[in-house]
Amino acid sequence: MTILVPVDYSKASKTAVHYAAGLAKQLGADIKMLHVVQANTSGKALLKLSKLQEQLVEIARHDGELFFNEVRKSLRGKRPELGIHIKHGTDFTRTVNQFCEGEGADLIVMGTTGASGLKKILLGSNAAAMINTATVPVLAVPPKALYTKPTKIVYATNLKHTEEEIKTVAAFAEILAARVEVFYVAGIKATSIPDEKDYAKMLRQIAKYQKIGFTIAKSDNIPQAVENFVKKQNARLLTTFTHKLGFFEKLFERGMTRKMVYHIRVPILAFNKSTLK
């Protein structure tokens, strides 16, 4: 298994690498770090694009060596196979997806805040963009997240595809021996909702995994309800699936995605069913 971590050499990137290292140790995975060099090609820069790219790549390589050495030292006992790569691209998500496909990466892990200036990598917004375009699952890691083995995972769903998706969540949870708490937010006026115990039993049978619970909450503020449930459960990971259409897609509209990625305190593992291969 290979985990890809896009980095901009910031503190958030380091946090993402550390989290990926902890996860890699659990999953027996390797880690590849990727830095994307993006140049502004407008105006006079067009006339000196080649030279500009060379300068930016050289800066990236120098900073990358420092970052790589710092990360290796700070990982101490957690030392999965690490590698760092520099790529130039005008579109961040396209470059990451192409590299991901070429290297056969299985998971993208990203920090949720980033640097500015010459580096031109804003990982906070890019994490949300990657969730919307990635061909593999994306794990967005908050700035202060420390890796601890997830013993409880919240799976937020709109119930439209739960019976299919629970198999994927359960397979991931089983590797970590974690419990899955399936969470559905119904509207305040909703009347047709499933019985929690019966539905949980059905999901356990479908997934062939016993550590599954099911909870319903009534609210018209889905993101807040999800965040409150995660806190109440003391969950270490939030996972969900995105689709082209659907009620729960509100969580992953451009603005809402960024809001969740920036503010929730646990990592978010997102599966985009419209782009996953």
Secondary structure, DSSP 8 states (H G I E B T S, - for coil): -EEEEE--SSHHHHHHHHHHHHHHHHHT-EEEEEEEE----SGGGGGGHHHHHHHHHHHHHHHHHHHHHHHHHHHTT----EEEEEEE-SSHHHHHHHHHHHHT-SEEEEES----GGG---HHHHHHHHHHH-SS-EEEE-TT------SEEEEEE-SSSHHHHHHHHHHHHHHHT-EEEEEEEE-TT------HHHHHHHHHHHHT-S-EEEEEEE-S-HHHHHHHHHHHHT-SEEEEEE-SSSGGGGGGSHHHHHHHHHH-SS-EEEEETTT--
